[in-house]
Amino acid sequence: AVAVDAVTATAADKSAAEEELSKLRGRVEQLTAQLRDAEVRSEATTKTIEAKATGLLGVSSALPNVPFYWYDDTVMLMWSLNSSCASWGKRDADITFIQELSTHPMRTTNVAEAKLFVVTIPIVTSFACGKKEDHIQRSIEALRKLVATESWITTRGRRHIWMLFDWRIMRWADSAWGLVPDDPARGEWANHLNLVANMTV
């Protein structure tokens, strides 16, 4: 009877030990999986940071190396969105491009010296801020200001650079989204396609 009890106890201990070992293995596998996830997230974060850095470097390398005029007009710049729009400067490249150029050493305030003209209307960012009708009104006001300037009238939009990096400006999406609105008050430039025809966008 004593021997049987001893064997039973040994079997019970062995079973308990195996169960504990199984739990430990499960915990190790769980920790290993968590570590892999952490590594994947870390790699993804690193790639995101690198992508953003590359994007900013791309903007810097694309900056003009000739004298350019930067339209310094609050209506064109849509500065009112700076404090009211959550995505301002965070989602689209136009704000970054405009801000980088504002302090660029080749910027001139003398229109006569300028070889290029930078359109400072952040129309892509505007589209993501508030209601579409608000975007349309802001854009109409800004573009009226642009086409009324002496530099636009003289050049007819030539040598003007406008950051419009957005799929909604593509021909297949343009009519559906209306990112750049038409406006009869712009006269010759009423149709948005005529407006951008001479610009580099």
URKA-V838239 format. One line per field, one symbol per residue. phi: phi as a letter, one per 20 degrees, with the letter a starting at -180 (. if undefined). Layout:
phi=???
//
This chain:
phi=.ffffffffffffffffffffffffffffffffffffffffffffffffffffffffffffeffdcgcddfecfffflfffgdddfegmdddeffgffffffdffefceegfefeccefeeefffgfedmfffffffgfgfffffffeffffffelnfmedcfcebffefgfdgffemgdffagfemgdgffffgegeeed
//
